[in-house]
Amino acid sequence: MVDSIRKSSGFQNDLQKYTQIINKLPEGQDKIDMNKLLSTLIHEVKKMDDLHDEFIYNKQMSSLGTEFREKIQGIRRQLENKVKETQNLNKTV
């Protein structure tokens, strides 16, 4: 069976990076928003992994995979934008 996305080293490295950045943020709306985005990302990747396992089990493919990939990419973009915003705020303070 193919390795899951959530167990991949790339995804684990991203999770670690985002977690470290979030932990360094002061309490506030940015921290809350980024924690929600990270939780959503983890949830969506799990759904994608589960869907992929189902495809393999049933020997079929679906356009749902594309939907999940696009949603995951959007969440990652939002997280990256938030990271940049918070880093810019820290530079000006």
N, CA, C and O atoms as a CHARMM CRD file, in Angstrom:
* protein
*
  372
    1    1 MET  N      0.84000  -1.17200   0.00000 PROA 1      0.00000
    2    1 MET  CA     0.00000   0.00000   0.00000 PROA 1      0.00000
    3    1 MET  C      0.89000   1.24100   0.00000 PROA 1      0.00000
    4    1 MET  O      1.99800   1.22300   0.53500 PROA 1      0.00000
    5    2 VAL  N      0.39600   2.30700  -0.60000 PROA 2      0.00000
    6    2 VAL  CA     1.11400   3.56800  -0.69700 PROA 2      0.00000
    7    2 VAL  C      1.07100   4.27500   0.66200 PROA 2      0.00000
    8    2 VAL  O      0.06500   4.23200   1.37100 PROA 2      0.00000
    9    3 ASP  N      2.20100   4.93500   1.01100 PROA 3      0.00000
   10    3 ASP  CA     2.25100   5.67600   2.26700 PROA 3      0.00000
   11    3 ASP  C      1.23400   6.80100   2.27400 PROA 3      0.00000
   12    3 ASP  O      0.92200   7.38000   1.23300 PROA 3      0.00000
   13    4 SER  N      0.72800   7.10100   3.44300 PROA 4      0.00000
   14    4 SER  CA    -0.24600   8.17600   3.55700 PROA 4      0.00000
   15    4 SER  C      0.46200   9.53300   3.55800 PROA 4      0.00000
   16    4 SER  O      1.64600   9.64100   3.87600 PROA 4      0.00000
   17    5 ILE  N     -0.29700  10.55100   3.19400 PROA 5      0.00000
   18    5 ILE  CA     0.24200  11.90700   3.16000 PROA 5      0.00000
   19    5 ILE  C      0.63500  12.33600   4.56600 PROA 5      0.00000
   20    5 ILE  O      1.71100  12.89700   4.77400 PROA 5      0.00000
   21    6 ARG  N     -0.23700  12.07100   5.52300 PROA 6      0.00000
   22    6 ARG  CA     0.01600  12.57700   6.87800 PROA 6      0.00000
   23    6 ARG  C      1.23100  11.93800   7.53600 PROA 6      0.00000
   24    6 ARG  O      1.76400  12.48400   8.50200 PROA 6      0.00000
   25    7 LYS  N      1.67800  10.78900   7.03100 PROA 7      0.00000
   26    7 LYS  CA     2.87300  10.15600   7.57800 PROA 7      0.00000
   27    7 LYS  C      4.13500  10.54500   6.81300 PROA 7      0.00000
   28    7 LYS  O      5.24000  10.19200   7.22600 PROA 7      0.00000
   29    8 SER  N      3.98500  11.25800   5.71500 PROA 8      0.00000
   30    8 SER  CA     5.14300  11.62600   4.90100 PROA 8      0.00000
   31    8 SER  C      6.03800  12.61500   5.64800 PROA 8      0.00000
   32    8 SER  O      5.56400  13.40900   6.46100 PROA 8      0.00000
   33    9 SER  N      7.31200  12.55500   5.36500 PROA 9      0.00000
   34    9 SER  CA     8.25700  13.45200   6.04200 PROA 9      0.00000
   35    9 SER  C      7.98600  14.91300   5.68700 PROA 9      0.00000
   36    9 SER  O      8.14400  15.79400   6.53200 PROA 9      0.00000
   37   10 GLY  N      7.58200  15.17200   4.45900 PROA 10     0.00000
   38   10 GLY  CA     7.27400  16.54400   4.04800 PROA 10     0.00000
   39   10 GLY  C      6.12900  17.13000   4.85300 PROA 10     0.00000
   40   10 GLY  O      6.21400  18.26200   5.33000 PROA 10     0.00000
   41   11 PHE  N      5.06100  16.36300   5.00500 PROA 11     0.00000
   42   11 PHE  CA     3.91500  16.84300   5.76700 PROA 11     0.00000
   43   11 PHE  C      4.27200  16.98900   7.24200 PROA 11     0.00000
   44   11 PHE  O      3.89400  17.97200   7.87900 PROA 11     0.00000
   45   12 GLN  N      4.99100  16.02600   7.78200 PROA 12     0.00000
   46   12 GLN  CA     5.39700  16.09800   9.18500 PROA 12     0.00000
   47   12 GLN  C      6.30100  17.31300   9.43700 PROA 12     0.00000
   48   12 GLN  O      6.18900  17.97000  10.47200 PROA 12     0.00000
   49   13 ASN  N      7.19300  17.60600   8.48600 PROA 13     0.00000
   50   13 ASN  CA     8.04900  18.79600   8.61200 PROA 13     0.00000
   51   13 ASN  C      7.22200  20.07100   8.58800 PROA 13     0.00000
   52   13 ASN  O      7.47800  20.99300   9.36200 PROA 13     0.00000
   53   14 ASP  N      6.22200  20.12900   7.69600 PROA 14     0.00000
   54   14 ASP  CA     5.34400  21.29400   7.63800 PROA 14     0.00000
   55   14 ASP  C      4.57500  21.46100   8.94900 PROA 14     0.00000
   56   14 ASP  O      4.45900  22.57100   9.46800 PROA 14     0.00000
   57   15 LEU  N      4.05100  20.35800   9.47800 PROA 15     0.00000
   58   15 LEU  CA     3.32600  20.43200  10.74600 PROA 15     0.00000
   59   15 LEU  C      4.21200  20.96400  11.86400 PROA 15     0.00000
   60   15 LEU  O      3.79700  21.80100  12.66600 PROA 15     0.00000
   61   16 GLN  N      5.43100  20.46400  11.89900 PROA 16     0.00000
   62   16 GLN  CA     6.37000  20.91900  12.92200 PROA 16     0.00000
   63   16 GLN  C      6.67100  22.41000  12.75700 PROA 16     0.00000
   64   16 GLN  O      6.70800  23.15000  13.74000 PROA 16     0.00000
   65   17 LYS  N      6.88300  22.84600  11.52200 PROA 17     0.00000
   66   17 LYS  CA     7.17000  24.25700  11.24500 PROA 17     0.00000
   67   17 LYS  C      6.00600  25.13400  11.68900 PROA 17     0.00000
   68   17 LYS  O      6.19900  26.11400  12.40800 PROA 17     0.00000
   69   18 TYR  N      4.79300  24.77700  11.25700 PROA 18     0.00000
   70   18 TYR  CA     3.62100  25.57700  11.61500 PROA 18     0.00000
   71   18 TYR  C      3.39300  25.59200  13.13100 PROA 18     0.00000
   72   18 TYR  O      3.06700  26.63200  13.70300 PROA 18     0.00000
   73   19 THR  N      3.56300  24.44900  13.76800 PROA 19     0.00000
   74   19 THR  CA     3.36300  24.36000  15.21700 PROA 19     0.00000
   75   19 THR  C      4.35100  25.25500  15.95600 PROA 19     0.00000
   76   19 THR  O      3.97700  25.95000  16.90100 PROA 19     0.00000
   77   20 GLN  N      5.60700  25.24000  15.53000 PROA 20     0.00000
   78   20 GLN  CA     6.61500  26.08700  16.17800 PROA 20     0.00000
   79   20 GLN  C      6.28200  27.56700  16.00100 PROA 20     0.00000
   80   20 GLN  O      6.39900  28.35100  16.94300 PROA 20     0.00000
   81   21 ILE  N      5.87300  27.94000  14.81200 PROA 21     0.00000
   82   21 ILE  CA     5.52500  29.33900  14.55300 PROA 21     0.00000
   83   21 ILE  C      4.31700  29.74600  15.39800 PROA 21     0.00000
   84   21 ILE  O      4.31500  30.81300  16.01200 PROA 21     0.00000
   85   22 ILE  N      3.30300  28.90200  15.42500 PROA 22     0.00000
   86   22 ILE  CA     2.09100  29.19800  16.19100 PROA 22     0.00000
   87   22 ILE  C      2.41100  29.31000  17.67700 PROA 22     0.00000
   88   22 ILE  O      1.91000  30.20700  18.35400 PROA 22     0.00000
   89   23 ASN  N      3.23500  28.41100  18.18400 PROA 23     0.00000
   90   23 ASN  CA     3.57900  28.43800  19.60700 PROA 23     0.00000
   91   23 ASN  C      4.31300  29.70900  20.01100 PROA 23     0.00000
   92   23 ASN  O      4.23200  30.12900  21.16600 PROA 23     0.00000
   93   24 LYS  N      5.02400  30.32100  19.08100 PROA 24     0.00000
   94   24 LYS  CA     5.76800  31.54300  19.37800 PROA 24     0.00000
   95   24 LYS  C      4.90000  32.79600  19.33500 PROA 24     0.00000
   96   24 LYS  O      5.30500  33.85600  19.81100 PROA 24     0.00000
   97   25 LEU  N      3.70000  32.66800  18.75800 PROA 25     0.00000
   98   25 LEU  CA     2.80400  33.82300  18.64800 PROA 25     0.00000
   99   25 LEU  C      2.21400  34.17900  20.00500 PROA 25     0.00000
  100   25 LEU  O      1.95600  33.30200  20.82800 PROA 25     0.00000
  101   26 PRO  N      2.00300  35.46700  20.23100 PROA 26     0.00000
  102   26 PRO  CA     1.29800  35.86200  21.45900 PROA 26     0.00000
  103   26 PRO  C     -0.16400  35.44300  21.35900 PROA 26     0.00000
  104   26 PRO  O     -0.70300  35.27500  20.26500 PROA 26     0.00000
  105   27 GLU  N     -0.79800  35.27900  22.52000 PROA 27     0.00000
  106   27 GLU  CA    -2.21500  34.92700  22.52500 PROA 27     0.00000
  107   27 GLU  C     -2.98900  36.00800  21.77500 PROA 27     0.00000
  108   27 GLU  O     -2.73100  37.20000  21.94200 PROA 27     0.00000
  109   28 GLY  N     -3.91800  35.58700  20.96700 PROA 28     0.00000
  110   28 GLY  CA    -4.71800  36.54300  20.21800 PROA 28     0.00000
  111   28 GLY  C     -5.38000  35.89200  19.02800 PROA 28     0.00000
  112   28 GLY  O     -5.32200  34.67400  18.85800 PROA 28     0.00000
  113   29 GLN  N     -6.01500  36.71600  18.19900 PROA 29     0.00000
  114   29 GLN  CA    -6.79000  36.21400  17.06600 PROA 29     0.00000
  115   29 GLN  C     -5.92400  35.51200  16.02500 PROA 29     0.00000
  116   29 GLN  O     -6.34300  34.50500  15.45500 PROA 29     0.00000
  117   30 ASP  N     -4.71000  36.03300  15.76700 PROA 30     0.00000
  118   30 ASP  CA    -3.83700  35.37800  14.79000 PROA 30     0.00000
  119   30 ASP  C     -3.50900  33.95100  15.21800 PROA 30     0.00000
  120   30 ASP  O     -3.53300  33.03400  14.39700 PROA 30     0.00000
  121   31 LYS  N     -3.20700  33.76500  16.48600 PROA 31     0.00000
  122   31 LYS  CA    -2.88400  32.43100  16.98900 PROA 31     0.00000
  123   31 LYS  C     -4.09600  31.50700  16.88500 PROA 31     0.00000
  124   31 LYS  O     -3.97000  30.34600  16.49600 PROA 31     0.00000
  125   32 ILE  N     -5.26000  32.02800  17.23200 PROA 32     0.00000
  126   32 ILE  CA    -6.49500  31.24000  17.14600 PROA 32     0.00000
  127   32 ILE  C     -6.77100  30.85200  15.69500 PROA 32     0.00000
  128   32 ILE  O     -7.07800  29.69500  15.40600 PROA 32     0.00000
  129   33 ASP  N     -6.66300  31.81800  14.78400 PROA 33     0.00000
  130   33 ASP  CA    -6.91900  31.55500  13.36400 PROA 33     0.00000
  131   33 ASP  C     -5.94800  30.52300  12.80900 PROA 33     0.00000
  132   33 ASP  O     -6.35200  29.61800  12.08000 PROA 33     0.00000
  133   34 MET  N     -4.68100  30.65500  13.14600 PROA 34     0.00000
  134   34 MET  CA    -3.69300  29.71500  12.61400 PROA 34     0.00000
  135   34 MET  C     -3.87200  28.32100  13.19500 PROA 34     0.00000
  136   34 MET  O     -3.66400  27.33100  12.49200 PROA 34     0.00000
  137   35 ASN  N     -4.25400  28.22300  14.46800 PROA 35     0.00000
  138   35 ASN  CA    -4.53500  26.91100  15.05300 PROA 35     0.00000
  139   35 ASN  C     -5.72400  26.25100  14.36900 PROA 35     0.00000
  140   35 ASN  O     -5.71500  25.04400  14.13200 PROA 35     0.00000
  141   36 LYS  N     -6.75100  27.04400  14.05100 PROA 36     0.00000
  142   36 LYS  CA    -7.91300  26.50400  13.33300 PROA 36     0.00000
  143   36 LYS  C     -7.52100  26.01700  11.94700 PROA 36     0.00000
  144   36 LYS  O     -7.93100  24.94000  11.51600 PROA 36     0.00000
  145   37 LEU  N     -6.71400  26.83000  11.24700 PROA 37     0.00000
  146   37 LEU  CA    -6.25800  26.42600   9.91100 PROA 37     0.00000
  147   37 LEU  C     -5.43500  25.14800   9.97300 PROA 37     0.00000
  148   37 LEU  O     -5.59800  24.26200   9.13500 PROA 37     0.00000
  149   38 LEU  N     -4.55600  25.04900  10.95500 PROA 38     0.00000
  150   38 LEU  CA    -3.73100  23.85400  11.08600 PROA 38     0.00000
  151   38 LEU  C     -4.59600  22.62500  11.38500 PROA 38     0.00000
  152   38 LEU  O     -4.36900  21.55600  10.82000 PROA 38     0.00000
  153   39 SER  N     -5.56900  22.77400  12.25900 PROA 39     0.00000
  154   39 SER  CA    -6.48700  21.66400  12.55800 PROA 39     0.00000
  155   39 SER  C     -7.27300  21.24900  11.31600 PROA 39     0.00000
  156   39 SER  O     -7.47600  20.06100  11.06200 PROA 39     0.00000
  157   40 THR  N     -7.70900  22.24300  10.55000 PROA 40     0.00000
  158   40 THR  CA    -8.45300  21.96200   9.31900 PROA 40     0.00000
  159   40 THR  C     -7.55800  21.24700   8.31200 PROA 40     0.00000
  160   40 THR  O     -7.99100  20.30400   7.64900 PROA 40     0.00000
  161   41 LEU  N     -6.31500  21.69500   8.19900 PROA 41     0.00000
  162   41 LEU  CA    -5.36800  21.04500   7.29300 PROA 41     0.00000
  163   41 LEU  C     -5.18600  19.57700   7.66700 PROA 41     0.00000
  164   41 LEU  O     -5.25500  18.70100   6.80500 PROA 41     0.00000
  165   42 ILE  N     -4.95700  19.31400   8.93200 PROA 42     0.00000
  166   42 ILE  CA    -4.76700  17.93400   9.40000 PROA 42     0.00000
  167   42 ILE  C     -6.01000  17.10000   9.09100 PROA 42     0.00000
  168   42 ILE  O     -5.89800  15.96600   8.62500 PROA 42     0.00000
  169   43 HSD  N     -7.17900  17.65300   9.34700 PROA 43     0.00000
  170   43 HSD  CA    -8.43700  16.94500   9.09400 PROA 43     0.00000
  171   43 HSD  C     -8.60900  16.63500   7.60200 PROA 43     0.00000
  172   43 HSD  O     -8.99600  15.52500   7.23700 PROA 43     0.00000
  173   44 GLU  N     -8.32300  17.61500   6.74700 PROA 44     0.00000
  174   44 GLU  CA    -8.48500  17.42400   5.30200 PROA 44     0.00000
  175   44 GLU  C     -7.48700  16.40300   4.75600 PROA 44     0.00000
  176   44 GLU  O     -7.82800  15.59700   3.89100 PROA 44     0.00000
  177   45 VAL  N     -6.26900  16.44100   5.25900 PROA 45     0.00000
  178   45 VAL  CA    -5.26900  15.45800   4.81400 PROA 45     0.00000
  179   45 VAL  C     -5.69000  14.05800   5.24200 PROA 45     0.00000
  180   45 VAL  O     -5.52200  13.10000   4.48800 PROA 45     0.00000
  181   46 LYS  N     -6.23400  13.93600   6.44600 PROA 46     0.00000
  182   46 LYS  CA    -6.72900  12.62800   6.89500 PROA 46     0.00000
  183   46 LYS  C     -7.85200  12.13900   5.97700 PROA 46     0.00000
  184   46 LYS  O     -7.88700  10.96700   5.60200 PROA 46     0.00000
  185   47 LYS  N     -8.76700  13.04300   5.61700 PROA 47     0.00000
  186   47 LYS  CA    -9.84900  12.65500   4.71300 PROA 47     0.00000
  187   47 LYS  C     -9.29200  12.21500   3.35900 PROA 47     0.00000
  188   47 LYS  O     -9.77000  11.24600   2.76900 PROA 47     0.00000
  189   48 MET  N     -8.27700  12.93400   2.87100 PROA 48     0.00000
  190   48 MET  CA    -7.66200  12.58000   1.58900 PROA 48     0.00000
  191   48 MET  C     -7.01000  11.20100   1.67800 PROA 48     0.00000
  192   48 MET  O     -7.14700  10.38600   0.76600 PROA 48     0.00000
  193   49 ASP  N     -6.30500  10.94500   2.77200 PROA 49     0.00000
  194   49 ASP  CA    -5.68100   9.63200   2.96300 PROA 49     0.00000
  195   49 ASP  C     -6.73800   8.53000   3.00700 PROA 49     0.00000
  196   49 ASP  O     -6.57400   7.47800   2.38900 PROA 49     0.00000
  197   50 ASP  N     -7.81700   8.77700   3.73900 PROA 50     0.00000
  198   50 ASP  CA    -8.88700   7.78100   3.84100 PROA 50     0.00000
  199   50 ASP  C     -9.52000   7.51700   2.47500 PROA 50     0.00000
  200   50 ASP  O     -9.81100   6.37300   2.12600 PROA 50     0.00000
  201   51 LEU  N     -9.72800   8.58700   1.71000 PROA 51     0.00000
  202   51 LEU  CA   -10.30300   8.44900   0.37100 PROA 51     0.00000
  203   51 LEU  C     -9.36700   7.64600  -0.53100 PROA 51     0.00000
  204   51 LEU  O     -9.80600   6.78500  -1.29300 PROA 51     0.00000
  205   52 HSD  N     -8.07700   7.94200  -0.43200 PROA 52     0.00000
  206   52 HSD  CA    -7.09300   7.21600  -1.23900 PROA 52     0.00000
  207   52 HSD  C     -7.10500   5.73000  -0.88900 PROA 52     0.00000
  208   52 HSD  O     -7.05100   4.87700  -1.77500 PROA 52     0.00000
  209   53 ASP  N     -7.17500   5.42600   0.40400 PROA 53     0.00000
  210   53 ASP  CA    -7.24600   4.02100   0.82600 PROA 53     0.00000
  211   53 ASP  C     -8.48700   3.34700   0.25800 PROA 53     0.00000
  212   53 ASP  O     -8.43900   2.19000  -0.16100 PROA 53     0.00000
  213   54 GLU  N     -9.59800   4.07700   0.24700 PROA 54     0.00000
  214   54 GLU  CA   -10.83500   3.53000  -0.29900 PROA 54     0.00000
  215   54 GLU  C    -10.70800   3.27600  -1.80400 PROA 54     0.00000
  216   54 GLU  O    -11.19200   2.26500  -2.31200 PROA 54     0.00000
  217   55 PHE  N    -10.05100   4.20600  -2.51500 PROA 55     0.00000
  218   55 PHE  CA    -9.82700   4.01600  -3.95000 PROA 55     0.00000
  219   55 PHE  C     -9.04900   2.73000  -4.20200 PROA 55     0.00000
  220   55 PHE  O     -9.39300   1.93800  -5.08000 PROA 55     0.00000
  221   56 ILE  N     -8.01100   2.54300  -3.42500 PROA 56     0.00000
  222   56 ILE  CA    -7.18000   1.35000  -3.60200 PROA 56     0.00000
  223   56 ILE  C     -7.98800   0.09500  -3.29700 PROA 56     0.00000
  224   56 ILE  O     -7.93400  -0.88300  -4.04200 PROA 56     0.00000
  225   57 TYR  N     -8.73000   0.13000  -2.20600 PROA 57     0.00000
  226   57 TYR  CA    -9.52600  -1.02600  -1.79800 PROA 57     0.00000
  227   57 TYR  C    -10.57300  -1.37100  -2.85400 PROA 57     0.00000
  228   57 TYR  O    -10.77800  -2.54300  -3.17100 PROA 57     0.00000
  229   58 ASN  N    -11.22800  -0.35500  -3.39200 PROA 58     0.00000
  230   58 ASN  CA   -12.29500  -0.58100  -4.37000 PROA 58     0.00000
  231   58 ASN  C    -11.80300  -0.55400  -5.81300 PROA 58     0.00000
  232   58 ASN  O    -12.58600  -0.75200  -6.74100 PROA 58     0.00000
  233   59 LYS  N    -10.51000  -0.31000  -6.00300 PROA 59     0.00000
  234   59 LYS  CA    -9.89300  -0.26400  -7.32800 PROA 59     0.00000
  235   59 LYS  C    -10.62500   0.70200  -8.25300 PROA 59     0.00000
  236   59 LYS  O    -10.98000   0.35800  -9.38000 PROA 59     0.00000
  237   60 GLN  N    -10.84200   1.91400  -7.75400 PROA 60     0.00000
  238   60 GLN  CA   -11.50300   2.93200  -8.55600 PROA 60     0.00000
  239   60 GLN  C    -10.87400   4.29000  -8.28400 PROA 60     0.00000
  240   60 GLN  O    -10.17600   4.48300  -7.28900 PROA 60     0.00000
  241   61 MET  N    -11.13100   5.20600  -9.16900 PROA 61     0.00000
  242   61 MET  CA   -10.64100   6.57100  -8.99800 PROA 61     0.00000
  243   61 MET  C    -11.84600   7.50600  -9.06500 PROA 61     0.00000
  244   61 MET  O    -12.90000   7.15000  -9.59100 PROA 61     0.00000
  245   62 SER  N    -11.66600   8.70500  -8.52400 PROA 62     0.00000
  246   62 SER  CA   -12.76400   9.65500  -8.49600 PROA 62     0.00000
  247   62 SER  C    -12.23000  11.07300  -8.59300 PROA 62     0.00000
  248   62 SER  O    -11.06500  11.32700  -8.28500 PROA 62     0.00000
  249   63 SER  N    -13.07700  11.99100  -9.01900 PROA 63     0.00000
  250   63 SER  CA   -12.69000  13.39900  -9.07600 PROA 63     0.00000
  251   63 SER  C    -12.66800  14.01500  -7.68600 PROA 63     0.00000
  252   63 SER  O    -12.20800  15.14500  -7.51900 PROA 63     0.00000
  253   64 LEU  N    -13.15500  13.29300  -6.69200 PROA 64     0.00000
  254   64 LEU  CA   -13.11600  13.79500  -5.31900 PROA 64     0.00000
  255   64 LEU  C    -11.68600  14.06500  -4.86500 PROA 64     0.00000
  256   64 LEU  O    -11.44600  14.98700  -4.08600 PROA 64     0.00000
  257   65 GLY  N    -10.75200  13.28000  -5.34000 PROA 65     0.00000
  258   65 GLY  CA    -9.35100  13.47500  -4.98300 PROA 65     0.00000
  259   65 GLY  C     -8.87600  14.86300  -5.36000 PROA 65     0.00000
  260   65 GLY  O     -8.13300  15.49400  -4.60800 PROA 65     0.00000
  261   66 THR  N     -9.29600  15.34100  -6.51400 PROA 66     0.00000
  262   66 THR  CA    -8.92200  16.67800  -6.96700 PROA 66     0.00000
  263   66 THR  C     -9.50100  17.73500  -6.03600 PROA 66     0.00000
  264   66 THR  O     -8.82300  18.70400  -5.69500 PROA 66     0.00000
  265   67 GLU  N    -10.74100  17.55200  -5.62800 PROA 67     0.00000
  266   67 GLU  CA   -11.37800  18.48800  -4.69000 PROA 67     0.00000
  267   67 GLU  C    -10.59000  18.58200  -3.39200 PROA 67     0.00000
  268   67 GLU  O    -10.32700  19.68000  -2.90100 PROA 67     0.00000
  269   68 PHE  N    -10.21300  17.44100  -2.83800 PROA 68     0.00000
  270   68 PHE  CA    -9.46000  17.42400  -1.58800 PROA 68     0.00000
  271   68 PHE  C     -8.10300  18.09000  -1.75500 PROA 68     0.00000
  272   68 PHE  O     -7.67300  18.86600  -0.90200 PROA 68     0.00000
  273   69 ARG  N     -7.43100  17.78100  -2.86200 PROA 69     0.00000
  274   69 ARG  CA    -6.10500  18.39200  -3.10100 PROA 69     0.00000
  275   69 ARG  C     -6.21200  19.90700  -3.17700 PROA 69     0.00000
  276   69 ARG  O     -5.38700  20.61800  -2.60200 PROA 69     0.00000
  277   70 GLU  N     -7.21600  20.40400  -3.87900 PROA 70     0.00000
  278   70 GLU  CA    -7.39700  21.85100  -4.00800 PROA 70     0.00000
  279   70 GLU  C     -7.70900  22.48600  -2.66100 PROA 70     0.00000
  280   70 GLU  O     -7.20700  23.56800  -2.35500 PROA 70     0.00000
  281   71 LYS  N     -8.52200  21.83200  -1.86200 PROA 71     0.00000
  282   71 LYS  CA    -8.86000  22.35500  -0.54000 PROA 71     0.00000
  283   71 LYS  C     -7.61200  22.38700   0.35200 PROA 71     0.00000
  284   71 LYS  O     -7.37800  23.36400   1.06300 PROA 71     0.00000
  285   72 ILE  N     -6.82500  21.32500   0.31200 PROA 72     0.00000
  286   72 ILE  CA    -5.59400  21.25900   1.10400 PROA 72     0.00000
  287   72 ILE  C     -4.62700  22.34700   0.65900 PROA 72     0.00000
  288   72 ILE  O     -4.01700  23.01000   1.49800 PROA 72     0.00000
  289   73 GLN  N     -4.48000  22.53600  -0.64000 PROA 73     0.00000
  290   73 GLN  CA    -3.59700  23.58400  -1.15100 PROA 73     0.00000
  291   73 GLN  C     -4.05600  24.96200  -0.69300 PROA 73     0.00000
  292   73 GLN  O     -3.23200  25.80500  -0.33800 PROA 73     0.00000
  293   74 GLY  N     -5.35700  25.19500  -0.69700 PROA 74     0.00000
  294   74 GLY  CA    -5.89900  26.47700  -0.24800 PROA 74     0.00000
  295   74 GLY  C     -5.61300  26.73400   1.22300 PROA 74     0.00000
  296   74 GLY  O     -5.25800  27.84800   1.60800 PROA 74     0.00000
  297   75 ILE  N     -5.76700  25.70200   2.04200 PROA 75     0.00000
  298   75 ILE  CA    -5.49300  25.84300   3.46900 PROA 75     0.00000
  299   75 ILE  C     -4.01500  26.12200   3.69600 PROA 75     0.00000
  300   75 ILE  O     -3.66100  26.96900   4.51700 PROA 75     0.00000
  301   76 ARG  N     -3.15100  25.41600   2.97500 PROA 76     0.00000
  302   76 ARG  CA    -1.70700  25.66100   3.10300 PROA 76     0.00000
  303   76 ARG  C     -1.35700  27.09100   2.69900 PROA 76     0.00000
  304   76 ARG  O     -0.53200  27.73700   3.34600 PROA 76     0.00000
  305   77 ARG  N     -1.98700  27.58600   1.62700 PROA 77     0.00000
  306   77 ARG  CA    -1.74100  28.97400   1.20000 PROA 77     0.00000
  307   77 ARG  C     -2.14100  29.95100   2.30200 PROA 77     0.00000
  308   77 ARG  O     -1.42100  30.90600   2.59500 PROA 77     0.00000
  309   78 GLN  N     -3.29600  29.69700   2.90500 PROA 78     0.00000
  310   78 GLN  CA    -3.75700  30.56200   3.99000 PROA 78     0.00000
  311   78 GLN  C     -2.78100  30.54500   5.16200 PROA 78     0.00000
  312   78 GLN  O     -2.47400  31.58700   5.74100 PROA 78     0.00000
  313   79 LEU  N     -2.29600  29.35200   5.50600 PROA 79     0.00000
  314   79 LEU  CA    -1.31900  29.25000   6.59300 PROA 79     0.00000
  315   79 LEU  C     -0.03600  30.00500   6.25500 PROA 79     0.00000
  316   79 LEU  O      0.49800  30.73300   7.09100 PROA 79     0.00000
  317   80 GLU  N      0.45200  29.83200   5.04200 PROA 80     0.00000
  318   80 GLU  CA     1.68100  30.51900   4.62600 PROA 80     0.00000
  319   80 GLU  C      1.48700  32.03500   4.64700 PROA 80     0.00000
  320   80 GLU  O      2.38500  32.76900   5.06100 PROA 80     0.00000
  321   81 ASN  N      0.32100  32.50600   4.20300 PROA 81     0.00000
  322   81 ASN  CA     0.03800  33.94400   4.23500 PROA 81     0.00000
  323   81 ASN  C      0.01000  34.46100   5.66800 PROA 81     0.00000
  324   81 ASN  O      0.53700  35.53600   5.95200 PROA 81     0.00000
  325   82 LYS  N     -0.60700  33.69500   6.57300 PROA 82     0.00000
  326   82 LYS  CA    -0.64800  34.08600   7.98000 PROA 82     0.00000
  327   82 LYS  C      0.76100  34.12200   8.56800 PROA 82     0.00000
  328   82 LYS  O      1.09700  35.02300   9.33700 PROA 82     0.00000
  329   83 VAL  N      1.58200  33.13600   8.20200 PROA 83     0.00000
  330   83 VAL  CA     2.97300  33.11000   8.68600 PROA 83     0.00000
  331   83 VAL  C      3.68600  34.37200   8.23600 PROA 83     0.00000
  332   83 VAL  O      4.36000  35.02000   9.03700 PROA 83     0.00000
  333   84 LYS  N      3.54800  34.72700   6.97000 PROA 84     0.00000
  334   84 LYS  CA     4.19800  35.93200   6.44200 PROA 84     0.00000
  335   84 LYS  C      3.68400  37.18200   7.14100 PROA 84     0.00000
  336   84 LYS  O      4.46200  38.07100   7.48500 PROA 84     0.00000
  337   85 GLU  N      2.36000  37.24800   7.35100 PROA 85     0.00000
  338   85 GLU  CA     1.77600  38.41100   8.03100 PROA 85     0.00000
  339   85 GLU  C      2.33700  38.56900   9.43600 PROA 85     0.00000
  340   85 GLU  O      2.71400  39.66900   9.84000 PROA 85     0.00000
  341   86 THR  N      2.39000  37.46600  10.17900 PROA 86     0.00000
  342   86 THR  CA     2.86900  37.55500  11.55600 PROA 86     0.00000
  343   86 THR  C      4.36000  37.85700  11.60800 PROA 86     0.00000
  344   86 THR  O      4.82100  38.54100  12.52200 PROA 86     0.00000
  345   87 GLN  N      5.11400  37.35800  10.64500 PROA 87     0.00000
  346   87 GLN  CA     6.54500  37.66400  10.61100 PROA 87     0.00000
  347   87 GLN  C      6.75700  39.13900  10.26400 PROA 87     0.00000
  348   87 GLN  O      7.65600  39.77700  10.81300 PROA 87     0.00000
  349   88 ASN  N      5.94900  39.68200   9.37000 PROA 88     0.00000
  350   88 ASN  CA     6.05400  41.09900   9.03200 PROA 88     0.00000
  351   88 ASN  C      5.67100  41.97400  10.21500 PROA 88     0.00000
  352   88 ASN  O      6.29200  43.01100  10.44500 PROA 88     0.00000
  353   89 LEU  N      4.66200  41.56900  10.96200 PROA 89     0.00000
  354   89 LEU  CA     4.25200  42.32300  12.14500 PROA 89     0.00000
  355   89 LEU  C      5.36600  42.33100  13.18500 PROA 89     0.00000
  356   89 LEU  O      5.61900  43.35400  13.82100 PROA 89     0.00000
  357   90 ASN  N      6.03400  41.18500  13.35800 PROA 90     0.00000
  358   90 ASN  CA     7.11100  41.08800  14.33300 PROA 90     0.00000
  359   90 ASN  C      8.30900  41.94200  13.94800 PROA 90     0.00000
  360   90 ASN  O      9.02800  42.43400  14.81800 PROA 90     0.00000
  361   91 LYS  N      8.52800  42.11900  12.64600 PROA 91     0.00000
  362   91 LYS  CA     9.64500  42.93400  12.17500 PROA 91     0.00000
  363   91 LYS  C      9.39700  44.41700  12.42500 PROA 91     0.00000
  364   91 LYS  O     10.33100  45.17400  12.69000 PROA 91     0.00000
  365   92 THR  N      8.13400  44.82500  12.33700 PROA 92     0.00000
  366   92 THR  CA     7.81900  46.24500  12.50800 PROA 92     0.00000
  367   92 THR  C      7.70200  46.63500  13.97100 PROA 92     0.00000
  368   92 THR  O      7.75700  47.82000  14.30100 PROA 92     0.00000
  369   93 VAL  N      7.54400  45.66600  14.84300 PROA 93     0.00000
  370   93 VAL  CA     7.37400  45.96100  16.27700 PROA 93     0.00000
  371   93 VAL  C      8.70000  46.08200  16.94600 PROA 93     0.00000
  372   93 VAL  O      8.76400  46.32700  18.15100 PROA 93     0.00000
